[in-house]
Amino acid sequence: MKDDNFLKENNARHLWHPMGHPGDSLETPPRIITGAEGVYVHDIDGHSAIDAVGGLWCVNLGYSNNPIKDAIAKQLYDLPYSSNFAGSTNPCAIEASLAVRNMFAEDGMARVFFTSGGSDSVETALRLSRQYHRLRNEPTRTKFLSLKKGYHGTHFGGASVNGNNRFRINYEPLMPGCFHLPSPYTYRNPFDETDPAALAQKIAASFEDEILFQGAQTIAAFIMEPIQGAGGVIVPDASFMKLMRGICDKYGILMISDEVITGFGRTGDWSGARHWGVKPDMMCLAKGITSAYFPVGAALMSEKVAEVFEKDTTGEAGIYHGYTYSAHPVGAAAVVACLQETLRLDTKTNAAARGTQLFEGVKKLADKYDIIGDIRGGEGLMIGLEIVSDKATKTPMDGVTMARLHQATFEAGALVRLGMHNVLMSPPLVITEAEVDGILTALDRGFANV
């Protein structure tokens, strides 16, 4: 590794970063993280902070889980790579697929297709949903419906169903046939509706209206996050996902549950769909599947979907889609070890308890600081704070102030994430009560310095 002077001198000169302006990185070089342990990250200047973001909603087991690291290291020596294209496989892939299927069997999932990450998993689900309908002799079902404020990755398919225009406008035209419904966002919505249950009913009515307008025979799938993450931690009413599931069933539309963030315990249940009492037709996974120690994702299929492919006699059920790193043996070894540790540590139970603690704590901060316009969470370890310059008009806070808040909170001991004028938090699911208190103390100091 080059010395600190070299790293600081070359920071952002050669590397373009995701989700940011290249010029901004040159003007204000990114923070250089050099190490991590437990739930703490350490930067090049020796400053330590609790990682209240969990990497990017992904380091569920913290940074010090040795069983996963040991499994990765061993597999690198045993078999560092093997193709999983039809005709060959590897032992870890077989074991990992069973472990994932078993974890989500209660959600009705029956088959596992490994990918390299969340965007790949969404792309896989979208493509296979179209093929599913073709195999059932409904080739006109090609369109997709999704929610505004939703995030489904940055591939062309995922960006097309994304509900935030930051990921869309500069890359248009995107995939045709993608349409968006209002988000279950009580703080801002076109119905001016603040009651979550009433808002759920209105969005469900809009869903059915859009289906009838488009023609049910043209729609392949509806994709949603059980709790919208990057869009601001938008928690729907408990009735919402069930309402959408019922409408999908009524019109023969597949439901895809994007569990890239909500899977593996973050909601206080092993999946977001299970949290709301819903069985989807497909699920998209990544992040917590290896605690981000190795890039792995998965698209899961229900028995209903699997049966259509596996019992096909037309010869059109071949899945001519996939990735060089699908079921990578090192990644698969990481999956097996991570799921064993996830179950052993019972992270969903800790996520529920620590999520309640963090949510109650930020509610107290909202009473103290008028710039906190809205707080969202209370369903597992996901929290969103919407920051405004005027509470009465809900005017979003400016970027300069948000950056100052971000830096002040980091200096006080917690690394949070900014999503425009939102403060987002998704700490590791192994975080302790004392460490949550540390996040709240840092936030308090951060707000006090704005």
Secondary structure by P-SEA (a helix, b strand, c coil): cccaaaaaaacccccccccccaaaaaaccccccccccccccccccccccccccccccccccccccaaaaaaaaaaaaaccccccccccccaaaaaaaaaaaaaaccccccbbbbcccaaaaaaaaaaaaaaaaaaaccccccbbbbbccccccccaaaaaaccccccccccccccccccccccccccccccccccaaaaaaaaaaaaaaaaaaaccccccbbbbbcccccccccccccaaaaaaaaaaaacbbbbbbccccccccccccccccccccccccbbbbccccccccccccbbbbcaaaaaaaaacccccccccccccccccaaaaaaaaaaaaaaaaaaaaaaaaaaaaaaaaaaaaaaaccccccccccccccbbbbbbbccccccccccaaaaaaaaaaaaaabbbbbbcccbbbbbccccccaaaaaaaaaaaaaaaaac
